[in-house]
């Protein structure tokens, strides 16, 4: 990466770490899951049974954190779209688990399994989105199997890496069993991790029972997990960004510590989806400029602990793909990228603070992701790119258009977003659809009509996964 945005000095990061240690030693973290309490106390933490508060000395905390790997891979089903976290690359994903969608007709409605399939196919086709997240929740599927149906649809509708379910021990183990069918067994899944888990701490300073159960199951199964607090400055954390980073750091490090104590070397991703509270409305402002500063601090802290990091970017409070949405998306996405966030979640398709997933905006945001990646790729400076001989040969006439040097380099040097207009007004006027949003809708419709997953899910594996889900549903009704 050519540039790195680091607004916090090394001394600032040291102060945040020291303050975090004081918080974990004095205030501690409420841990509502018994196995996590057992692991932490065996490692040397103290536990107050009445309040369920665990207090961790720095030696216990850092002893556990030091076991976390600085590099690991999340594998795709086809093996061609793996994500190598910790290699200095910046990856992007679509929005995650929105509860409603803005359809291509512009109507906002509750999300369905069909919507999830469509989002998965879109992200599979769009070139600048690296990870096919669960863009929306399948609200029309029975609760007992929704997590399994969404995992199954992910394996079926994309060759890119996917999300998994890590909420509660039972549901998490079911998800791991289902993924093992696609992987060729639990051991194969452990050797080739294919699910990304989510174990969100509850701000302030609480690790819930269900998320911690999922965290432990994922750690022991060798599947990577993110631990993203959604601290809201002035609401569920201090109003100051520095104070928010201290509390967030305590919540994330406590989560990583539990994962490492459950299984040393468990793939862990330092994470954040924190933002500020808009005091006028009481709502979180994920598209605010301060989110970029929070993501920069998140990335710097992750680098201190030598752990890959996941942040947020591309979010907006806008209700549709308008000027506000474009400005907030581009700003937060670029800030996250320049900060060195390894994995930018919610990078594409988000409106209404990620409560709503938009097909149209997903296509538009793919272009923004591409532009951000082009900026991050920087500029090569060597004899070939300095092009002195080319300049001399062209002389004062400047005939570069047909020069072999131009033909050799223009594709790799300049990113051309197909969704955005570049050209004279006359050509623009001659087009039947002038609005970029309308063009994005047409592109989404074209992909959904024509795109097929390059490597289909094996028919026998598909049948076995389907039978497993049906079995879980039958047992839930017994």
C-alpha positions in Angstrom: 0.0 0.0 0.0 1.4 3.4 -1.0 0.1 5.5 1.9 -1.0 5.0 5.5 -3.1 7.4 7.5 -2.1 7.4 11.1 -3.6 10.3 13.1 -2.4 8.9 16.4 1.2 9.0 17.4 3.0 6.0 18.9 2.8 7.7 22.3 -1.0 8.2 21.8 -1.4 4.5 21.1 0.7 3.6 24.1 -1.5 5.8 26.3 -4.7 4.1 24.9 -3.2 0.7 25.7 -2.2 1.7 29.2 -5.6 3.1 29.9 -7.2 -0.1 28.5 -5.1 -2.1 31.0 -6.3 0.0 33.9 -9.9 -0.5 32.8 -9.5 -4.3 32.6 -7.7 -4.5 35.9 -10.0 -2.2 37.8 -13.5 -2.1 36.2 -13.1 -5.4 34.4 -15.5 -7.0 31.9 -18.8 -8.7 32.6 -18.6 -12.2 31.2 -21.9 -14.0 31.0 -20.7 -17.4 29.7 -19.4 -20.0 32.2 -16.7 -21.6 30.0 -15.1 -18.2 29.2 -15.0 -17.4 33.0 -13.4 -20.8 33.6 -10.7 -20.2 31.0 -10.0 -16.7 32.2 -9.7 -17.6 35.8 -7.5 -20.6 35.1 -5.2 -18.1 33.3 -5.0 -15.9 36.4 -7.9 -13.5 36.1 -10.1 -12.7 39.1 -13.8 -13.3 39.1 -16.7 -11.7 41.1 -19.5 -14.3 41.1 -22.1 -11.8 42.3 -21.5 -9.4 39.4 -19.9 -11.8 36.9 -17.1 -9.3 36.4 -13.7 -10.6 35.4 -10.7 -8.5 36.1 -7.5 -9.2 34.1 -4.0 -8.3 35.0 -1.9 -7.1 32.0 0.3 -10.3 32.1 -2.8 -12.5 31.7 -4.2 -10.3 28.9 -1.1 -10.0 26.9 -0.1 -13.6 27.5 -3.3 -14.6 25.7 -3.2 -12.0 23.0 0.3 -12.9 22.1 -1.0 -16.4 20.9 -3.2 -14.8 18.2 -1.8 -15.3 14.7 -0.7 -12.3 12.7 -1.6 -13.9 9.4 -4.1 -16.5 8.2 -6.5 -17.3 5.3 -10.2 -17.5 4.9 -10.9 -19.9 2.1 -13.4 -19.8 -0.6 -15.2 -22.9 -1.9 -13.4 -22.8 -5.3 -10.0 -21.9 -3.7 -9.6 -19.0 -6.1 -11.0 -16.2 -3.9 -9.2 -16.8 -0.6 -8.6 -13.8 1.7 -5.1 -13.6 3.2 -5.5 -11.5 6.3 -2.3 -9.9 7.6 -0.6 -9.7 4.2 -1.1 -5.9 3.8 -4.0 -6.2 1.4 -7.3 -4.4 1.9 -10.5 -6.4 1.3 -14.1 -5.3 1.0 -17.4 -6.9 1.7 -21.0 -6.2 1.0 -23.4 -5.0 3.8 -24.2 -7.5 6.5 -27.5 -8.7 7.9 -29.8 -5.8 7.1 -33.4 -6.5 8.2 -35.0 -4.9 5.1 -34.1 -4.3 1.5 -34.7 -1.5 -1.1 -35.8 -3.5 -4.1 -35.0 -2.6 -7.7 -38.5 -1.1 -7.8 -37.4 1.4 -5.1 -39.8 0.0 -2.5 -38.3 -0.8 1.0 -39.7 -4.0 2.5 -38.7 -6.9 4.9 -35.9 -9.0 3.5 -36.3 -12.6 2.3 -34.2 -15.6 1.4 -34.7 -14.7 -2.3 -33.2 -11.3 -1.6 -30.2 -12.9 0.0 -29.7 -15.2 -3.0 -29.8 -12.1 -5.2 -27.3 -10.2 -3.2 -25.0 -13.2 -3.1 -25.1 -13.6 -6.9 -24.5 -9.8 -7.3 -21.4 -9.8 -5.1 -20.2 -13.0 -6.8 -20.3 -11.1 -10.1 -19.1 -7.6 -9.0 -15.3 -7.5 -9.4 -14.3 -5.0 -6.6 -16.2 -6.7 -3.7 -14.1 -9.5 -2.2 -16.4 -11.1 0.4 -20.0 -12.2 0.0 -21.6 -11.4 3.3 -25.1 -12.2 4.5 -26.3 -8.9 3.0 -29.8 -9.3 4.6 -31.6 -11.6 7.0 -34.0 -14.2 5.6 -37.1 -13.2 7.5 -39.3 -15.6 5.7 -37.4 -18.7 6.9 -38.3 -20.5 10.2 -36.1 -19.2 13.0 -34.9 -22.7 13.8 -33.1 -23.1 10.5 -32.6 -19.5 9.2 -28.9 -19.5 10.1 -28.5 -22.9 8.2 -30.5 -21.8 5.2 -28.4 -18.7 4.9 -25.1 -20.7 5.1 -26.4 -23.1 2.5 -27.4 -20.3 0.1 -24.0 -18.7 0.5 -22.2 -21.9 -0.5 -24.6 -22.3 -3.4 -24.7 -18.8 -4.8 -21.1 -17.5 -4.7 -17.5 -18.6 -5.1 -16.2 -15.9 -2.9 -15.7 -16.2 0.9 -18.8 -16.2 3.1 -20.1 -15.5 6.6 -21.0 -18.1 9.2 -23.3 -18.2 12.2 -21.7 -17.9 15.7 -24.6 -17.1 18.1 -25.2 -19.6 20.8 -23.5 -23.0 21.1 -26.2 -25.1 19.5 -26.7 -22.9 16.4 -23.0 -22.4 15.9 -22.3 -26.2 16.1 -25.1 -26.8 13.5 -23.5 -24.2 11.2 -20.1 -25.8 11.6 -21.6 -29.3 10.8 -23.3 -27.9 7.7 -20.1 -26.3 6.5 -18.2 -29.5 7.2 -20.3 -31.2 4.6 -19.1 -28.8 1.9 -15.5 -28.9 3.2 -15.2 -32.7 3.5 -15.5 -33.1 7.3 -14.7 -31.1 10.4 -11.0 -31.7 10.2 -10.9 -30.5 6.6 -12.9 -27.4 7.7 -10.4 -26.7 10.5 -7.4 -27.0 8.1 -9.2 -24.9 5.5 -11.4 -22.4 7.3 -14.4 -21.3 5.2 -16.7 -19.5 7.7 -16.3 -16.0 9.1 -17.8 -15.6 12.6 -19.1 -12.6 14.5 -18.9 -12.3 18.2 -20.0 -8.7 19.1 -19.2 -7.5 22.6 -22.1 -5.6 24.2 -21.0 -2.1 25.0 -20.2 -1.1 27.7 -17.8 -3.9 28.8 -19.9 -7.0 28.5 -19.4 -10.3 26.7 -22.8 -11.9 26.2 -23.5 -15.6 26.8 -24.6 -16.4 23.2 -21.9 -14.5 21.4 -19.2 -15.9 23.6 -20.5 -19.5 23.1 -20.2 -18.9 19.4 -16.8 -17.4 19.8 -15.5 -20.4 21.7 -17.0 -22.9 19.2 -15.5 -21.1 16.2 -12.1 -20.8 17.9 -12.0 -24.6 18.6 -13.1 -25.3 15.1 -10.3 -23.2 13.6 -12.7 -20.7 12.0 -11.8 -17.0 12.1 -14.0 -14.6 14.1 -14.4 -10.9 14.3 -15.2 -9.1 17.6 -16.7 -5.7 16.6 -18.1 -3.5 19.4 -20.6 -1.0 18.3 -19.6 1.7 20.8 -21.7 4.8 20.3 -19.8 7.9 21.5 -21.8 9.7 24.1 -24.4 6.8 24.4 -22.7 3.5 25.1 -19.2 4.8 25.4 -17.4 8.0 26.3 -18.2 11.0 24.1 -14.5 11.5 23.3 -12.9 9.4 20.5 -9.9 8.6 22.7 -12.2 7.3 25.5 -14.3 5.3 23.0 -11.1 3.7 21.7 -10.1 2.7 25.3 -13.4 1.0 26.0 -13.5 -0.6 22.5 -10.0 -1.9 23.0 -10.9 -3.5 26.3 -13.9 -5.2 24.8 -12.0 -6.5 21.8 -8.9 -7.6 23.7 -11.1 -9.5 26.2 -12.8 -11.3 23.3 -9.5 -12.2 21.7 -8.1 -13.4 25.0 -11.1 -15.8 25.4 -10.6 -17.1 21.9 -6.9 -17.8 22.5 -7.5 -19.5 25.8 -10.1 -21.7 24.1 -7.6 -22.6 21.4 -4.1 -21.2 21.2 -3.6 -19.8 17.7 -7.3 -19.4 16.9 -7.6 -17.0 13.9 -8.8 -13.7 15.4 -9.6 -10.3 13.8 -9.4 -7.1 15.8 -12.7 -5.4 14.9 -14.9 -2.3 15.2 -18.2 -1.0 14.0 -18.2 2.0 16.4 -19.4 5.4 15.7 -20.8 8.6 17.2 -24.3 9.3 18.5 -26.1 12.1 16.8 -27.4 14.0 19.8 -30.2 15.5 17.8 -31.8 12.1 17.1 -30.1 9.6 19.4 -29.2 7.6 16.4 -25.7 6.2 15.5 -23.9 8.1 12.8 -21.9 5.5 10.9 -21.3 7.8 7.9 -19.8 10.6 10.0 -16.2 11.7 9.5 -15.4 10.7 13.1 -15.9 7.1 12.1 -12.9 7.4 9.9 -10.8 8.6 12.9 -12.2 5.6 14.9 -11.2 3.2 12.1 -7.7 4.7 12.0 -7.3 4.2 15.7 -8.7 0.7 15.3 -6.1 -0.1 12.7 -3.2 1.4 14.7 -4.1 -0.6 17.8 -4.5 -3.8 15.8 -1.0 -3.3 14.4 0.4 -2.8 17.9 -1.0 -6.2 18.9 0.1 -7.8 15.5 -3.5 -8.9 14.7 -5.4 -8.4 11.5 -8.2 -5.9 11.7 -11.8 -5.5 10.5 -13.4 -2.1 10.3 -16.4 -0.4 8.8 -16.6 1.9 5.8 -19.2 2.6 3.1 -22.0 3.2 5.6 -24.4 6.1 5.3 -27.4 7.4 7.2 -29.0 8.4 3.9 -32.3 6.7 3.0 -31.5 6.2 -0.7 -28.6 6.3 -3.0 -28.3 10.1 -3.2 -25.6 12.8 -2.8 -25.4 12.2 1.0 -25.0 8.5 0.5 -22.2 8.9 -2.1 -20.3 11.4 0.0 -20.5 9.4 3.3 -19.7 6.1 1.5 -16.7 7.4 -0.3 -15.3 9.3 2.7 -15.6 6.5 5.2 -14.5 3.8 2.8 -11.4 5.8 1.7 -10.5 6.6 5.4 -10.7 2.9 6.3 -8.6 1.9 3.4 -5.9 4.5 4.0 -5.8 3.6 7.7 -4.8 0.0 6.7 -7.9 -1.8 7.8 -7.4 -5.4 6.4 -11.1 -6.1 5.9 -13.7 -3.3 5.3 -17.1 -4.7 6.2 -20.4 -3.0 5.0 -18.4 -1.5 2.1 -21.1 -1.9 -0.4 -24.9 -1.7 -0.5 -25.7 0.0 2.8 -28.3 2.7 3.4 -30.1 3.8 6.6 -27.2 2.9 8.9 -27.1 -0.6 7.4 -30.6 -1.4 8.5 -31.5 -1.5 4.8 -29.6 -3.2 2.0 -29.9 -1.7 -1.5 -29.3 -3.6 -4.7 -28.7 -0.4 -6.7 -26.3 1.0 -4.2 -24.4 -2.3 -4.1 -23.6 -1.9 -7.8 -22.7 1.8 -7.4 -20.5 1.0 -4.4 -18.6 -1.6 -6.3 -17.2 1.3 -8.3 -16.2 3.2 -5.2 -14.5 0.1 -3.9 -12.5 -0.1 -7.1 -11.5 3.6 -6.9 -10.4 3.2 -3.3 -8.3 0.1 -4.2 -6.7 2.0 -7.1 -5.7 4.8 -4.7 -4.3 2.3 -2.2 -2.2 0.6 -4.9 -0.1 3.7 -5.2 2.3 4.6 -8.1 5.3 2.6 -9.3 8.4 4.7 -10.0 11.1 3.1 -12.0 12.8 3.5 -15.4 9.9 2.0 -17.2 7.2 4.2 -15.6 9.4 7.4 -15.7 9.2 7.0 -19.5 12.1 9.3 -20.3 12.8 7.6 -23.7 9.1 7.7 -24.5 9.0 11.5 -23.8 12.0 12.0 -25.9 10.6 10.0 -28.8 7.3 11.8 -28.7 9.0 15.1 -28.6 6.9 18.3 -28.8 4.2 16.7 -30.9 3.2 14.4 -28.0 1.9 11.5 -30.0 1.3 9.2 -27.1 -2.0 7.7 -28.0 -0.6 5.1 -30.4 2.7 4.6 -28.6 3.4 1.0 -27.5 4.2 2.3 -24.0 0.6 3.6 -23.7 -0.8 0.3 -25.0 1.3 -1.6 -22.4 0.3 0.5 -19.4 -3.0 2.3 -19.7 -5.2 -0.6 -18.5 -3.2 -1.2 -15.3 -2.5 2.5 -14.6 -6.0 3.9 -14.9 -9.1 2.5 -13.1 -12.3 2.9 -15.2 -15.5 2.5 -13.2 -18.1 1.1 -15.7 -20.9 2.5 -13.5 -19.7 6.2 -13.7 -20.0 8.5 -16.7 -17.0 9.9 -18.4 -17.5 11.6 -21.7 -18.8 14.7 -23.5 -22.3 16.1 -22.9 -23.4 15.3 -26.4 -22.8 11.6 -25.9 -24.5 11.7 -22.5 -27.5 13.4 -24.0 -27.9 10.7 -26.6 -28.1 7.9 -24.0 -31.6 6.7 -23.2 -30.9 6.7 -19.4 -29.0 9.6 -18.0 -29.3 9.0 -14.3 -26.5 6.9 -12.7 -28.9 5.3 -10.3 -31.1 4.1 -13.2 -28.0 2.8 -14.9 -27.0 0.9 -11.8 -30.5 -0.6 -11.5 -30.2 -1.8 -15.1 -26.8 -3.3 -14.4 -28.2 -5.2 -11.3 -31.0 -6.6 -13.4 -28.6 -7.7 -16.1 -26.4 -9.6 -13.6 -29.4 -11.2 -11.9 -30.7 -12.3 -15.3 -27.5 -13.6 -16.8 -24.9 -14.4 -14.1 -24.1 -18.0 -13.1 -21.6 -19.0 -10.4 -18.5 -20.2 -12.1 -18.1 -23.4 -10.0 -21.5 -24.7 -9.0 -22.0 -26.5 -5.7 -21.6 -30.3 -6.1 -25.0 -31.9 -6.5 -24.4 -34.6 -3.9 -23.1 -32.0 -1.4 -26.1 -29.8 -2.1 -28.5 -32.8 -1.4 -26.6 -33.7 1.8 -26.7 -30.1 3.1 -30.4 -29.8 2.3 -31.2 -33.1 4.2 -29.2 -31.8 7.2 -31.3 -28.6 7.3 -34.5 -30.6 7.0 -33.4 -32.8 9.9 -32.7 -29.8 12.1 -36.2 -28.4 11.3 -37.9 -31.7 12.1 -36.1 -31.9 15.5 -37.1 -28.4 16.3 -40.7 -29.3 15.9 -40.5 -32.5 17.9 
